[in-house]
Amino acid sequence: MTDPIFWQKSSYSGADDSPNCVELATADGKIMMRESEDPETVIATSRERLRSFLLGVKAGDFDHLI
């Protein structure tokens, strides 16, 4: 049996019912991410891969995509 997943969002996302946020949780040693507007779609990754991605975002590695 899998433990329940407790989703967390940034305090910058606004009120609890705000539909404009990315939510994070941990489950089975993975980082889980979902968009609050589509909560059934979940991305799972490792802590190391998420860290690498965030460092790339902060460094501007993906700026050409927007």
C-alpha positions in Angstrom: 0.0 0.0 0.0 1.3 3.4 -0.9 1.4 6.2 1.6 -0.9 9.2 0.9 0.6 12.0 -1.2 0.5 15.4 0.4 0.8 18.1 -2.3 2.4 21.5 -1.4 2.4 24.7 -3.4 4.4 27.9 -3.0 3.0 30.6 -0.8 3.5 32.9 -3.8 0.7 31.1 -5.6 -2.0 32.9 -3.7 -5.0 31.6 -1.8 -5.6 27.9 -1.3 -8.2 27.7 -4.1 -6.0 29.5 -6.6 -5.8 27.4 -9.8 -2.5 28.9 -11.0 0.3 27.0 -9.4 2.6 24.0 -9.6 2.3 21.6 -6.7 5.1 19.4 -5.4 5.1 16.2 -3.2 7.4 13.3 -2.4 6.4 9.7 -2.8 8.4 6.5 -3.0 11.7 8.4 -3.1 10.7 10.6 -6.1 9.7 14.2 -6.5 6.2 14.5 -7.9 5.0 17.6 -9.7 1.6 18.6 -11.1 -0.2 21.7 -12.5 -3.2 22.6 -10.3 -5.3 23.1 -13.4 -4.6 19.4 -14.5 -4.0 17.5 -11.3 -4.4 14.1 -12.9 -1.2 14.6 -14.9 1.8 14.0 -12.6 5.5 14.2 -13.5 7.9 12.1 -11.3 11.6 12.7 -11.2 14.6 12.3 -8.8 15.9 15.0 -6.5 19.1 15.1 -8.6 17.3 15.6 -11.9 15.0 18.3 -10.5 18.0 20.1 -9.0 19.8 20.0 -12.3 16.8 21.4 -14.1 16.3 24.2 -11.6 20.0 25.2 -11.8 19.6 25.3 -15.6 16.5 27.5 -15.3 18.3 29.9 -13.0 21.3 30.0 -15.3 19.1 30.9 -18.3 19.7 27.7 -20.2 16.0 27.6 -21.3 15.4 31.3 -22.0 15.4 30.7 -25.8 12.2 28.6 -25.3 10.1 31.6 -24.1 
